[in-house]
Amino acid sequence: MNTRTLKIVLAASVALNLFALAAGATLLIGRADVERRLEAQQRAPRDRSFMSVVEGLDPEVRDRVRETLRASAHAAHTDFEVVRQKRREATALARSPQFDAAQVSVLLEQSRAAELRGRARIEADAVAVLATLEPDDRAALSEILTRRGRTVVRHKGERKARDAAR
């Protein structure tokens, strides 16, 4: 073999190896993406947003459910404001030189009690809404009872401002 033929064979070998490496990487990345999508589809219902749960309902029912639960969230808003305020006070007291463990505990207890009041109000209203629905709609909407995490009440103007800032 002369040098020219050897260079061509070497270049072809490098190209073939690069192609095989790219194909393997694509396969691994594609498999991870497919697995992530399958996991997202099988995820627990509480991982879906409230809006995606409600979207499947009949438009008349959807509007009534939305308005009722929105009113419930607004009614519970003061409880959740108390939660945040008591937590801020407890944090500030814990950071201050006048730390008082008993007072911090009292503030945290008041915060938990306010959170329970707010959640109880929202859950009671959700159950009342569920009682007015047909079995299929009730089954679909029952996911809202499994939701966990923070309850955030936003006004439409705040949402528009937030979206505009993005």
C-alpha positions in Angstrom: 0.0 0.0 0.0 1.3 3.4 -0.8 0.9 6.5 1.4 -2.0 7.9 -0.5 -4.1 4.7 -0.2 -3.2 4.5 3.5 -4.3 8.1 4.1 -7.6 7.4 2.3 -8.3 4.3 4.4 -7.3 6.1 7.6 -9.7 9.1 6.7 -12.5 6.6 5.9 -11.9 4.8 9.2 -12.0 8.1 11.2 -15.2 9.2 9.4 -16.8 5.8 10.0 -15.9 5.9 13.7 -17.2 9.5 14.1 -20.4 8.4 12.4 -20.8 5.5 14.8 -20.1 7.7 17.8 -22.7 10.2 16.7 -25.2 7.5 16.1 -24.6 6.1 19.6 -24.9 9.5 21.2 -28.1 10.2 19.3 -29.5 6.8 20.4 -28.7 7.5 24.1 -30.1 11.0 24.0 -33.2 9.9 22.2 -33.8 7.1 24.7 -33.5 9.4 27.6 -35.9 11.8 26.0 -38.5 9.1 25.3 -38.1 7.8 28.9 -38.6 11.4 30.2 -41.8 11.8 28.2 -43.2 8.4 29.3 -42.5 9.3 32.9 -44.2 12.7 32.4 -47.3 11.0 31.0 -47.4 8.5 33.9 -46.7 11.1 36.6 -49.0 11.4 39.5 -52.1 13.6 38.9 -51.1 16.2 41.3 -48.2 17.1 39.0 -50.6 18.4 36.5 -51.8 22.0 36.7 -55.3 22.8 37.9 -56.0 24.4 34.5 -55.2 21.2 32.7 -57.5 19.2 34.9 -60.4 21.7 34.4 -59.9 22.0 30.6 -61.4 18.5 30.1 -64.7 19.6 31.5 -67.8 20.8 29.7 -67.5 24.6 29.1 -70.5 25.5 31.4 -69.2 23.2 34.1 -65.7 24.4 33.7 -66.6 28.1 34.1 -68.7 27.4 37.2 -66.0 25.3 38.8 -63.3 27.9 38.0 -65.4 30.7 39.4 -66.3 28.8 42.6 -62.8 27.6 43.3 -61.3 31.1 42.5 -63.8 32.6 45.0 -62.7 30.0 47.5 -59.0 30.8 47.0 -59.7 34.5 47.4 -61.6 33.8 50.6 -58.6 31.8 51.9 -56.2 34.5 50.8 -56.2 36.2 54.2 -55.3 32.9 55.9 -52.3 32.4 53.6 -51.2 36.0 54.1 -51.2 35.3 57.9 -49.1 32.2 57.1 -46.5 34.2 55.3 -46.5 37.1 57.8 -46.0 34.8 60.8 -43.2 32.9 59.0 -41.5 36.2 58.3 -41.9 37.3 61.9 -40.5 34.0 63.1 -37.5 34.2 60.8 -36.8 37.8 61.8 -36.9 36.9 65.5 -34.7 33.9 64.9 -32.1 36.1 63.2 -32.3 38.9 65.8 -30.0 39.2 68.9 -33.2 39.0 71.1 -33.9 35.4 70.0 -36.8 33.9 72.0 -37.3 30.2 71.2 -40.8 30.2 72.8 -42.0 33.1 70.8 -40.6 31.6 67.5 -42.5 28.4 68.3 -45.7 30.4 69.0 -45.3 32.2 65.7 -44.7 29.0 63.8 -47.7 27.4 65.5 -49.9 30.4 64.4 -48.6 30.0 60.9 -49.4 26.3 60.8 -52.9 27.0 62.2 -53.6 29.7 59.6 -52.4 27.4 56.8 -54.7 24.6 58.0 -57.6 27.0 58.1 -56.9 28.1 54.6 -56.5 24.6 53.2 -59.6 23.4 55.1 -61.6 26.2 53.5 -60.4 25.4 50.0 -60.8 21.7 50.4 -64.4 22.1 51.8 -65.3 24.3 48.9 -63.7 21.8 46.5 -65.8 19.0 48.0 -68.9 21.1 47.7 -68.2 21.7 44.0 -67.5 18.0 43.5 -70.9 17.2 45.0 -72.6 19.2 42.2 -70.9 17.4 39.3 -71.8 14.4 37.2 -69.8 11.2 38.0 -67.5 11.5 35.0 -66.7 15.2 35.7 -66.3 14.4 39.4 -63.9 11.7 38.7 -61.8 13.9 36.4 -61.8 16.8 38.9 -61.1 14.7 41.9 -57.4 15.2 41.2 -57.6 18.6 42.8 -57.9 16.9 46.2 -54.5 15.3 45.7 -52.7 18.6 45.0 -50.0 19.6 47.4 -47.8 22.7 47.8 -48.4 26.3 48.0 -51.7 27.9 47.1 -51.1 31.1 45.2 -53.9 33.6 44.4 -53.0 35.8 41.6 -55.0 38.5 39.9 -55.2 38.7 36.1 -53.2 42.0 36.1 -50.3 40.4 38.0 -50.3 37.5 35.5 -50.2 39.8 32.5 -47.4 41.9 34.1 -45.4 38.7 34.8 -45.9 37.4 31.3 -44.9 40.7 29.8 -41.7 40.8 31.9 -40.6 37.4 30.4 
